[in-house]
């Protein structure tokens, strides 16, 4: 597969905003991971995030940190 073909391939990853369960409360693992990332970033996260909000915040904090780079 060429590089241009790979770039045009749809990904299996769905935007959290489109998740059927995205409006449900964040899961325990999401909350735990968020707490870890927030502590490393020197910030806080609200306790009442939805699954979709938590996923977005995890992505933001990972992008800001050296974790997984």
ZAFI-326935 format. One record per residue (C-alpha): residue in three letters; residue number from 1; x, y, z. Coordinates in nm, 3 decimals. Each point is the difference from the previous one (the first is absolute). Last residue first. Layout:
<dodos>
DODO res   n      c1      c2      c3
DODO ALA NUM       X       Y       Z
...
</dodos>
This chain:
<dodos>
DODO res   n      c1      c2      c3
DODO UNK  69   0.590   1.039   2.260
DODO UNK  68  -0.207  -0.223   0.228
DODO UNK  67   0.024   0.230   0.303
DODO UNK  66   0.202   0.317  -0.059
DODO UNK  65  -0.303   0.207   0.091
DODO UNK  64  -0.214   0.254  -0.185
DODO UNK  63  -0.124  -0.247  -0.263
DODO UNK  62  -0.082  -0.250   0.274
DODO UNK  61  -0.197   0.270   0.184
DODO UNK  60  -0.204   0.087  -0.307
DODO UNK  59  -0.068  -0.364  -0.090
DODO UNK  58  -0.109  -0.077   0.356
DODO UNK  57  -0.225   0.307  -0.005
DODO UNK  56  -0.171  -0.116  -0.319
DODO UNK  55  -0.055  -0.348   0.146
DODO UNK  54  -0.134   0.145   0.324
DODO UNK  53  -0.243   0.221  -0.190
DODO UNK  52  -0.126  -0.298  -0.202
DODO UNK  51  -0.043  -0.221   0.307
DODO UNK  50  -0.177   0.282   0.182
DODO UNK  49   0.181   0.213   0.255
DODO UNK  48  -0.140   0.056   0.351
DODO UNK  47   0.319  -0.025   0.206
DODO UNK  46   0.154   0.315  -0.145
DODO UNK  45   0.367  -0.009  -0.103
DODO UNK  44   0.291   0.162   0.178
DODO UNK  43   0.334   0.127  -0.122
DODO UNK  42   0.368  -0.048   0.076
DODO UNK  41   0.059  -0.191  -0.325
DODO UNK  40   0.123  -0.312   0.181
DODO UNK  39  -0.294   0.019   0.242
DODO UNK  38  -0.240   0.049  -0.292
DODO UNK  37   0.142  -0.302  -0.183
DODO UNK  36  -0.036  -0.224   0.306
DODO UNK  35  -0.347   0.130   0.084
DODO UNK  34  -0.106  -0.048  -0.363
DODO UNK  33   0.121  -0.359   0.008
DODO UNK  32  -0.206  -0.071   0.311
DODO UNK  31  -0.308   0.174  -0.137
DODO UNK  30   0.023  -0.187  -0.331
DODO UNK  29   0.050  -0.332   0.182
DODO UNK  28  -0.307   0.065   0.218
DODO UNK  27  -0.217   0.087  -0.297
DODO UNK  26  -0.115   0.351  -0.085
DODO UNK  25  -0.372   0.060   0.049
DODO UNK  24  -0.226  -0.075  -0.297
DODO UNK  23  -0.037   0.261  -0.275
DODO UNK  22   0.247  -0.178  -0.229
DODO UNK  21  -0.197  -0.326   0.011
DODO UNK  20  -0.105   0.013  -0.367
DODO UNK  19   0.343   0.140  -0.084
DODO UNK  18  -0.003   0.284  -0.253
DODO UNK  17   0.168   0.256   0.226
DODO UNK  16   0.265  -0.262   0.070
DODO UNK  15   0.109   0.018  -0.365
DODO UNK  14   0.007  -0.354  -0.135
DODO UNK  13   0.322  -0.191  -0.053
DODO UNK  12  -0.023  -0.255  -0.278
DODO UNK  11   0.191   0.234  -0.223
DODO UNK  10  -0.101   0.079  -0.355
DODO UNK   9   0.277  -0.060  -0.251
DODO UNK   8   0.106   0.316  -0.184
DODO UNK   7   0.335   0.031   0.178
DODO UNK   6   0.076  -0.367  -0.065
DODO UNK   5  -0.067   0.047  -0.372
DODO UNK   4   0.237   0.297  -0.012
DODO UNK   3   0.272  -0.205   0.172
DODO UNK   2  -0.033  -0.280  -0.252
DODO UNK   1  -0.141  -0.338   0.094
</dodos>
